[in-house]
Amino acid sequence: MELEEKTKFGEPRKYDPAFKGPIQNRGCTDIVCCILFILAILGYIAVGILAWSQGDPRKVIYPTDSRGQFCGQAGTPLEKKPLLFYFNIMKCASPMVLLEFQCPTPQICVEKCPDKFMTLLKAYKNKNDFDYYKQFCKEGVTNSLGIPDILSLGLCPAMLIPSRPFTRRCFPALGQKGGVITVGNNTKFEDGSGVMRDAKDLVDGVKNATVVIEARQVVMKIFEDYTQSWYWILIGLVIAMLTSLLFIVLLRFLAGIMVWVMIVLVILVIGYGIFHCYMEYAALKGEPGADVTLQELGFQTDFSVYLQIRQTWLAFMIILAIVEVIIILLLIFLRKRILIAIALIKEASRAIGHVMCSLLYPLFTFLLLAMVIAYWAVTAVFLSTSNEPIYKVFNESECEHARTTCDPANYSTSLMKKQCPSSECLFAFYGGETVYHKYLIGLQFYNVFLFFWCANFVTALGQMTLAGAFASYYWAFVKPDDMPAFPVFSSLGRSLRYHTGTLAFGSLILSIIQIIRVLLEYLDHKLKDAHNKCTKFLLCCLKCCFWCLEKFIKFLNRNAYIMTAIYGKNFCTSARDAFFLLMRNMIRVAVLDKVTDFLLFLGKLLVVGLVGIFAFFFFSGRVKAFEDTAPHLHYYWVPILTVVIGSYLIAHGFFSVYAMCVDTLFLCFLEDLERNDGSPERPYLMPESLRKVLNKKNKSPPAE
């Protein structure tokens, strides 16, 4: 039965006395895909150049006035006018503001916000007051113009209200006195037409005007937190790097002890997390507002509010408890297999000891990925800001020309202005009608697709390079004498010279699946308000299937790159050989390889947990010794989250070398079992520790 199963998945490898590890005499593979990849990269460069020539990131950085000009932009007449001023902030109370993100009132750039109450009618009577008032008017206002002319032409606001700058915009200086809304310490103000109004009438206008930039306020606070804590974040990341490096070194000499210490520490760290969450949960009992549910609270821009809710800590405690139970159960059922995994980790430690420069290779991968991400991000920003300013008619009363395109240069004398006297021609958004603008969404899609392709290519290059280096170690009969002088550089050269097409082929397949997943997420977002349960179910099934498919392709690609690194064959042949080899040894793959991956994952979890706990106590100020040292922040979770994510990426970089080494040695180990039988003519090349665990022996040559 076992023989039939093995035949079903291809013939086992035959003994080849000439095979000494990664084949040196090899040819180029998957040439068509290599050419396609080069053409795609050239097209990507062309898209970047086109975007850079058309785009303007200033549209994101600076507020824009009614004419689409940038407030405070260096080298322009508005350089010394960084703030945006609304003529009548109360018009922002219209519900249309929430739909169109534009107030139906003129907006100009000013040097500073008004700091006192004043109406045009009163200011016009006093020369000094009118000179002050003209700072908040459009160009062309002179003392010779009458008040009716100024107001009819929309050159000045009817009134000025004390305001404060907020995200480069002037908003009324609202406050509270005895529970009553005030503006400039007054509860009432004159609206310019002689009518006294309550300060609370400004609230809706300010609320709608700020709804568009509320997220930006959070971003600015987060940015301020980074400026205050960046050096402490760097120290935390250095600690994570040193901790990861220490684990790697200790695994080199104390693999068995370190694995068990790692397991115990992970259980203790998660256990402490459960204890801490319980203490916070218990401490909030009886506190005012602590029993509010997360659903009742809704979304809050101040995320620290969630930490004052008992339900938040209860959720954290349940999640950590589930993780703890899963890890303990896995350890109980896999306790015997852990011994085999330890032997494999010991051999990986020896391999890395002979190829020490492999620990530095993740830095090269990180550098390439940083370049890919930076190019994608810059291109995306330039593409999204390469539209032209579009002006539309905004009005308070009913108008047949409402929301139609207009020209601000001659709007005051146009037919639309005559038919709708109270309307304004204001900057609405950025768009365009040219061929370039029509295909802009296609260029954005191409940018995203090439980002996935290039990022996957860089990752694949790292996998194949490390696989070739570690394979040369395994198949060396006398280690390290039979190994190349620079195994990593030799493998990198072979991968780029002969197998760029293979790397491009594998990463292309993965990128297509990933872009489909992105499209499914986009559809899910668009259909989230749909009430068709069948559509939702179908979409959910598709998302699940493509997630599973992506995981499988990543697994298949990884092993295909290992086989290509060893034998120099094309992607399809290598993927088939790797898949059949793994299927012929399904039990070993399901147990041994995955247990090893699990142990390495615990190592990453331990590094992140230790550094994360240290960061939490430091930045939250819970420890008195750090109270004066820790920076004062808006959100202390910002540096904590950054350190945790950064620590995981650093630990993943170091442990990914181990994981690739284990996977490569595992495939070589399976091939070794098929090629050799332990006889003097065909001795096993696996280390003695692995032979002992598997009850395999190399027979001694017969005595003469």
Disulfide bonds with the S-S distance in Angstrom:
Cys71-Cys109 1.95
Cys92-Cys103 2.06
Cys113-Cys170 2.05
Cys137-Cys156 1.96
Cys399-Cys420 1.85
Cys406-Cys425 2.03
